[in-house]
Amino acid sequence: MTAGTEGLLRGLAPQALGAVARRYGSFADAEDAVQEALLAAATAWPEEGLPDNPLAWLVRVASRRMVDQHRSDDARRRRQDLAASWSLSPSDPVPGRDDTLLLLFTCCHPSLTPASAIPLALRAVAGLTTREIAAAFLVPEATMAQRISRAKAKIKASDEPFRLPSPEERGARLRLVLHVLYLLFNEGYASNSGPDVARTDLSGEAIRLTRILYGTLPEDPELAGLLALMLLTDARRPARSGPDGELIPLADQDRGRWDAGLIAEGVALLTKALPRRQVGEYQLQAAVSAVHDQAACYADTDWADILALYGLLEKLTGNPMVRLNRAVAAAMAEGPSHGLALLDGLEERLGDHHRLHAVRAHLAELAGDIPTAIAELRRAAAGATNLRERHHLATQAARLAGGAA
Amino acid sequence: MRFLLLMSYGEVGSGCAPMTEWSPADIKAHIDFQHALNAELLERGELVDAQGLAGPEQARFVVSDGAGAPVVTDGPFPESKELVAGYRMVDVETAERAIEIAAQTSAAPGPNGVPLRQPIEVRQVLSAPDPEL
């Protein structure tokens, strides 16, 4: 498939799915049919040339599959039902752009965990193939196909009509969508490195979907905050790993490699969202990122600002992981002892979490307590769940041990 | 979250004889169980890989200093019970689920259908870190 066809198909996928699902009233069946139509198009279009109306082509082929499917189900009654539903729900006048929102609402169904909602959204809304999704998550295609079909079966069993939730429900559902997009971004951000360049860029997909969603709901401040957070984080990507994929912490990054365009876009989004005075966790996280991104060098970082933002974020979420970040900010703004004081009692809430040890090591090093720093780094490395992080922590421990010797 | 579930040649909880001494029907029931478990894990979208390894007689240990010829040690090994017999890799949503699958694996049927109570080593595969928050 040519890159042109691929790009076109991925843009058309949610529109075709929205149209077919609205016409037949079933998301799960329509999703299968549209997948088949996309595969057919990927073969046919490069050979036969682009149809005059590609979207209509996809909808027509997918509709034919739907009817075939129901025929092969060999139930006359069903066919009659289908014919009835067909005539009863004529094509909705809602323009295609809103379908992305409706599809994301459907995929991020409350009955699904994010781990099931993410692959489904990647297929239904981002237009990725099962093979691409399986490769991105490093599981066999058959396993991913099952995960997606189980997710669809759950949605089907919920009997939720394929339409936008009522305005009262919409807010809660949108929060769920944002959470799923946030996790998708993190998944890509965490795994994006080194030799796996051929893997689908999951952060890029998260940004693409969030952008489309933002185009539909530009007035939602948390959605704007999430998009800003993604852009402000992604801006640092080129500087975040070394030539061998090793982690480079913020303090040591070459800021000249940060993407100034993305930073400007993220800051602009945030500047528009914050005055709405409906502050939420994504806006606050984005604001922290913006402070980092706007500092000319690490020493110029406005830690007092960051400390205040983490204070608000902790109040808002009650998340003990936020306390860790706040402790680092306090150490930088007010001195290591202030940071260490904030870590007191966190064991009870976080357990033997490697991040707690990593932060304590960092603060101990700032305070000049090298033996504690080394011991805590070693504990952190032993508990790390990510290989790159473990290498980084082990290297830090070795560096300090070497310096102390 | 990915987990590697390792089965070794170690003593099983049921204390039964090695498989070569079972009845053909018991061996078949055991193998059918493993296939059914794989099919179930695939159906749930959790299976990444499942493999049995060639026997400990065929195991080799290789040690090298990177310069000279490597030292290759053939079996039989006195500690063959510690060698891995097979593994499953699963991709699950929680650590609890990995334990659940390991428990299912451990209870695979032995002679006369009695659960083997085979020890399963459950190891998390290092991968994506938790989200920043």
Interface residues (C-beta under 8 A of the other chain):
Chain A: T113 A115 S116 F137 L138 V139 P140 A142 T143 M144 Q146 R147 I148 R150 Y182 L183 N186 E187 A190 S191 E281 Q285 T317 N319 M321 V322 N325 R355 A384 T385 N386 L387 E389 R390
Chain B: L42 E43 R44 G45 E46 L47 V48 D49 D91 E93 Q124 L126 S127 A128 P129 D130 P131 E132 L133
